[in-house]
Amino acid sequence: MYKDLEARVAVITGAGSGIGRACALRLSQEGCRLVLNDIDAASLEATRALLVAPDLAVGLVADIGAPETADELAALALQSFGALHVWVNNAALVRWGQVADCRNDDWDAVFRVTLDGAFYGIRSAIHAMRGNQGPDRGSVINIASGAALAGEEGLGAYGAAKAALVNLTRTTAVEHAREGIRCNVLLPGPIATPGMLAAATQAPGGVAGWEAQTVPGRMGQPEEIANAVCFLASSQASYINGASLSVDGGVSARTNSPRFNQTAGR
């Protein structure tokens, strides 16, 4: 438990399912007041109903890729709870396809939600967090991806947007460190979200066959990303700023070369 998170106010984008929902549930357990965002009203309300304290959460159904949405979320936090301390940029959009076949509207749509939405969120969060007192005035946590660090077939637009988010995180961190506003980025590996599970079912052997190829032999759970979010939001991470934290069970630690037959030569 992170006692210092109690009564803090957090905005979470893409809170209707997957990692966003897990973050909402975990921060609610810590006693946070929540401002939740998603484009799907039913999913957003389903998340709110699962919270420890649904009455301490408000929601905004809106497209985070629209420039005004982030400002509306920040204003809702201040109006509802009087402050803003934590902002989790989780919303993202995936459009599969090789780079040579990527249509202009698909590229634009991925960047609009995944990168532009995060930029708007960072900007709105900083403006609101400047009103806080003390040495730790706020924490912005961006959810990127292991695809930000290496090529992944079919994820050219998504990977490029997430790579840009890593750099945006670092720039934000160095620009606002002396204001007591931190900005860090998480790099999840394969996480058992609805989208990832749906993609894995198409692999040979389905989800189990896909998981067997990974370093830990399993997908991560959304709650494991939420745990990292809570840490970065807390004062225990007060000197962690501009960091890129892989939460992938060791997936990024291994080369992608063909596997050797470990029994050969024995």
C-alpha positions in Angstrom: 0.0 0.0 0.0 1.1 3.5 -0.7 -0.3 5.7 2.0 0.7 8.9 0.3 -1.7 8.1 -2.6 -4.7 8.3 -0.4 -7.0 11.2 -1.4 -4.7 12.0 -4.4 -6.5 12.8 -7.7 -5.7 10.8 -10.8 -6.8 11.0 -14.4 -6.7 7.8 -16.4 -7.3 7.7 -20.2 -8.5 4.5 -21.9 -10.0 3.4 -18.6 -12.7 1.2 -20.0 -10.8 -2.0 -20.2 -7.4 -3.7 -20.0 -4.5 -1.8 -18.5 -6.6 1.3 -18.0 -9.2 -0.5 -16.0 -6.6 -2.3 -13.9 -5.0 1.1 -13.1 -8.3 2.5 -12.1 -9.1 -0.4 -9.8 -5.6 -0.4 -8.2 -5.5 3.4 -7.6 -9.0 3.2 -6.2 -7.7 0.6 -3.7 -5.1 3.1 -2.7 -7.7 5.7 -1.9 -7.3 7.9 -5.0 -10.0 10.1 -6.3 -10.4 9.2 -10.0 -11.3 11.0 -13.3 -11.8 8.3 -15.9 -11.9 8.7 -19.6 -12.8 6.4 -22.4 -14.6 6.7 -25.8 -17.0 3.8 -24.9 -19.6 4.8 -22.3 -20.7 1.3 -21.3 -17.1 0.2 -20.7 -16.3 3.3 -18.7 -19.3 2.8 -16.5 -18.4 -0.9 -16.0 -15.0 0.1 -14.8 -16.5 2.7 -12.4 -18.9 0.1 -11.0 -16.0 -2.2 -10.1 -14.1 0.4 -8.0 -13.7 0.2 -4.3 -15.4 3.6 -4.0 -17.4 4.4 -7.2 -18.7 7.6 -5.6 -15.1 8.9 -5.6 -14.8 8.6 -9.4 -16.2 10.7 -12.2 -16.1 9.8 -15.9 -15.8 11.7 -19.2 -16.8 9.9 -22.4 -14.8 11.6 -25.0 -12.1 11.1 -27.7 -8.7 11.8 -26.1 -7.4 12.5 -29.6 -9.4 15.7 -29.7 -7.3 18.6 -28.3 -10.1 19.8 -26.0 -10.6 16.5 -24.2 -7.5 16.7 -22.0 -8.3 20.2 -20.9 -11.8 19.0 -20.0 -10.4 16.1 -17.9 -8.1 18.4 -16.0 -10.9 20.9 -15.4 -13.2 18.0 -14.2 -10.5 16.9 -11.8 -10.2 20.4 -10.3 -14.0 20.9 -10.2 -14.8 17.6 -8.7 -11.9 17.1 -6.3 -10.0 20.4 -6.1 -6.6 19.2 -7.4 -4.8 16.9 -9.9 -1.8 14.9 -8.8 -1.5 11.9 -11.2 -2.1 11.6 -14.9 -1.9 8.2 -16.7 -1.8 8.3 -20.5 -3.0 4.9 -21.4 -5.3 5.3 -24.3 -3.9 4.0 -27.6 -5.1 2.7 -31.0 -3.7 -0.2 -33.0 -4.1 -0.6 -36.8 -2.4 -3.7 -38.1 -0.5 -3.7 -41.5 2.9 -3.5 -43.0 4.4 0.0 -43.5 4.2 -0.3 -47.3 0.5 -1.0 -47.1 -0.3 1.5 -44.3 -3.0 3.9 -45.5 -2.8 7.6 -44.6 -5.9 7.6 -42.5 -4.7 4.6 -40.5 -1.4 6.2 -39.8 -3.1 9.5 -38.8 -5.7 7.7 -36.6 -3.0 5.8 -34.7 -0.9 8.9 -34.0 -4.0 11.0 -33.2 -4.9 8.8 -30.2 -1.6 7.2 -29.2 0.7 10.2 -29.5 -1.3 13.4 -29.9 -3.7 12.3 -27.1 -0.7 11.7 -24.8 0.8 15.1 -25.7 -2.5 16.9 -24.9 -2.7 15.0 -21.6 0.9 15.9 -20.6 0.3 19.6 -21.4 -3.0 19.7 -19.5 -1.6 17.8 -16.5 1.4 20.1 -16.1 -0.8 23.2 -16.1 -3.1 21.8 -13.4 -0.2 20.3 -11.3 1.5 23.6 -11.1 -1.2 24.6 -8.6 -0.1 21.9 -6.1 2.2 22.6 -3.2 5.3 20.7 -2.0 8.4 19.2 -3.6 6.4 16.4 -5.4 3.7 18.3 -7.2 2.7 15.7 -9.7 3.5 12.5 -11.6 2.7 11.9 -15.3 2.9 8.2 -16.3 2.9 7.3 -20.0 2.1 3.8 -21.1 4.2 3.0 -24.2 5.2 -0.5 -25.4 8.1 -2.8 -26.0 7.3 -2.0 -29.7 8.8 1.4 -29.1 12.2 -0.1 -28.9 12.3 -2.5 -31.8 10.6 -3.4 -35.0 7.5 -5.5 -34.9 5.9 -6.7 -38.1 2.5 -5.1 -38.7 2.9 -2.5 -36.0 4.8 0.3 -37.9 2.5 3.1 -37.0 1.9 2.0 -33.4 5.6 1.4 -32.7 6.5 4.7 -34.2 4.0 6.5 -32.1 5.1 4.8 -28.9 8.8 5.5 -29.7 7.9 9.2 -30.0 6.1 8.9 -26.7 9.3 7.7 -25.0 11.2 10.7 -26.2 8.3 13.1 -25.3 8.5 11.6 -21.8 12.2 12.3 -21.4 11.8 15.9 -22.7 8.9 16.5 -20.3 10.9 15.1 -17.4 13.9 17.4 -18.0 11.8 20.5 -18.6 9.7 20.2 -15.4 12.0 18.4 -12.9 12.6 21.6 -11.0 8.9 22.3 -10.7 8.5 19.0 -8.8 6.6 17.4 -11.7 7.9 14.0 -12.8 7.2 12.1 -16.1 8.0 8.5 -16.7 7.1 5.8 -19.2 6.3 2.2 -18.9 7.1 -0.3 -21.6 4.8 -3.3 -21.2 5.5 -6.6 -22.9 2.7 -8.9 -23.9 -0.2 -8.2 -21.5 -3.4 -10.2 -21.4 -5.7 -7.4 -22.5 -8.7 -8.1 -24.7 -6.8 -6.9 -27.8 -3.7 -8.9 -27.1 -5.6 -12.1 -26.4 -7.6 -11.7 -29.6 -4.4 -11.3 -31.6 -2.8 -14.3 -29.9 -5.7 -16.6 -30.7 -4.7 -16.3 -34.4 -1.2 -17.7 -33.7 -0.4 -21.4 -34.2 -1.5 -23.2 -31.0 -3.6 -20.2 -30.0 -2.9 -18.3 -26.8 -1.1 -21.2 -25.1 1.2 -21.7 -28.1 1.9 -18.0 -28.3 2.7 -17.7 -24.6 5.1 -20.7 -24.8 7.4 -18.7 -27.1 7.8 -15.9 -24.6 10.7 -15.7 -22.0 8.4 -16.1 -19.0 6.1 -18.6 -20.7 3.1 -16.5 -20.1 1.5 -13.1 -20.7 1.6 -10.5 -18.1 -1.6 -9.4 -16.4 -3.0 -5.8 -16.6 -2.7 -5.7 -12.8 1.1 -6.1 -13.0 1.3 -2.9 -15.1 -1.1 -1.2 -12.6 1.3 -2.1 -9.8 4.1 -0.3 -11.6 1.9 2.7 -12.2 1.1 3.0 -8.5 4.8 2.9 -7.6 5.7 5.6 -10.1 2.7 7.7 -8.9 3.9 7.4 -5.2 6.5 9.4 -3.3 8.6 6.2 -3.2 9.5 7.1 -6.8 10.3 10.7 -5.9 13.7 10.6 -7.6 12.7 8.6 -10.6 12.1 10.9 -13.5 12.4 10.5 -17.3 12.8 6.7 -16.8 11.7 4.0 -19.2 10.7 1.0 -17.2 10.2 -2.3 -19.0 7.5 -4.5 -17.4 7.7 -7.5 -19.7 8.9 -10.5 -17.7 12.2 -10.4 -19.5 11.0 -10.3 -23.1 13.2 -7.4 -24.0 16.2 -9.0 -22.4 16.5 -11.7 -25.0 17.8 -11.4 -28.5 15.4 -12.4 -31.3 17.8 -14.8 -32.9 16.6 -18.4 -33.6 16.6 -20.6 -30.5 19.4 -23.2 -30.1 18.7 -26.8 -29.4 20.0 -26.8 -25.8 20.3 -30.6 -25.8 22.6 -30.8 -28.8 26.1 -32.0 -28.1 25.3 -33.4 -24.7 
